[in-house]
Amino acid sequence: MNENPDFKVELIDFPETSIAVMEHRGSPNLLGNTIQKFIEWRKINHLPPNKSKTFNLVYDDPAVTVPENFRFDLCCSVDFQVEPNDYGVVSKIIPAGRCAVVRHIGSDDSIGAVVNFLYSKWLLDSDFEVRDFPVFFERVSFFPEVSESEMITDIYLPIDLGT
């Protein structure tokens, strides 16, 4: 990546979205196990990615968070309240509100550069401040349905006008 990334930032009004959530707590190295359990739950509940949007709530930067404190939610959109289940999947809501969004195409290896850009350069140069909700990703297309270089992830930074 070049030294001065210039990502295209759009401002949107994100609609309130009900989500089913499997919370990953602990080392990012174990995230694959949580993903497999969540895929299994989605299959049992007939919520494939072509019927139910896929999201991630990103609470912590794995580069600066000690592994045992890392928090990351695997989510899919739902139109029902999630009942208690053996998988530990719960209901949450992505609140409605203004977001800055950048479309990232490619591997997750470089997704941190987009998040860092939004939180640092873009936010500092804007009249906005972050809302009380974590940055979140919408996985528009992902591996293995497409190659890693063709994956599409929309990165949302919840914002409000500064005071």
Secondary structure, 3 states (H helix, E strand, C coil): CCCCCCCCCEEEEECCEEEEEEEEECCHHHHHHHHHHHHHHHHHCCCCCCCCCEEEEECCCCCCCCHHHCEEEEEEECCCCCCCCCCCCEEEEECCEEEEEEEEECCHHHHHHHHHHHHHHHHHHCCEEECCCCEEEEEEECCCCCCHHHCEEEEEEEEEECC
